[in-house]
Amino acid sequence: MNNFIGIFDSGIGGLSVLYEAMQLLPHEQFIYYADEKHVPYGEKTREEIIGYVDEIIQFMIDHDCKAIVIACNTATSADVSILRKEYPDVPVVGIEPALKPAVQFMEHPRVLVMATPMTIREEKFQRLMARYEKDAEIYPLACPGIVEFVERGELNSAGLKAFLYRLLKPYCEGTVDAIVLGCTHYPFVKDAIAEVMGNTVEFFDGGAGVARETRRRLMEKELLYTGDRKGRVIFENSAATLEKLRLCEILLN
């Protein structure tokens, strides 16, 4: 089976998911699609996002993808259930904030969920939070602006740290035990977040879980490549620039 696994995000944040998938599935071929023309998704309407995602899915189907990974919490919230009905023969794997492992890592933890505004307000996340609200104190925090820092390649700048300090000040000094990075862009600024928080919290994100679910779905459909070729990645971008392609390579490595 020589088909690709398609992975996409509103921008370059989904590379954090691609990295995990490449570690778990080193012989597979991947297409990574960054929708730079429309980044960030987190401040768009649900209808706009569904339109963008439909175009990307068609691109993936046209390019012979045997499975599709939505490496974007916002797009998953907006569209994954619709896509699974429209493409029943293609495994479609979404991502959601890694709230379950964050809640379970200690008894009744205080958990801060950092996510995009749309992820926070969507019913999918509200249901997820309700499932665990008896087991933890959960603080959802909409974080507009972080995606743009990552897209500029600012992963540890003074400007980013000042921005994070203003955003996270109410939660510093031991007021939370864990942080869920509920956007695939956020793992790239985890070190900066940890510094602002005083390096006292546990971090959780959904990348590794998505990689495991992708492998499971491929095995279930007998689509997993079982040879020993070297895997590869093809980068696609709705607003491709050499600068963005170089940044993709830097972040992936």
Salt bridges, closest charged atoms under 4 A:
ASP9 OD2 - HIS185 ND1 3.59
GLU28 OE1 - LYS66 NZ 2.83
GLU28 OE1 - ARG229 NH2 3.95
ASP35 OD2 - HIS38 ND1 2.93
GLU36 OE1 - LYS244 NZ 3.72
GLU96 OE1 - LYS124 NZ 3.01
GLU122 OE1 - ARG46 NE 3.71
GLU123 OE2 - ARG127 NH1 3.18
GLU151 OE2 - HIS185 NE2 2.67
GLU151 OE1 - LYS244 NZ 2.93
GLU154 OE2 - ARG152 NE 3.03
ASP177 OD1 - ARG110 NH2 2.95
GLU195 OE1 - LYS161 NZ 3.09
GLU213 OE2 - ARG216 NH2 2.78
GLU220 OE2 - ARG216 NH1 3.30
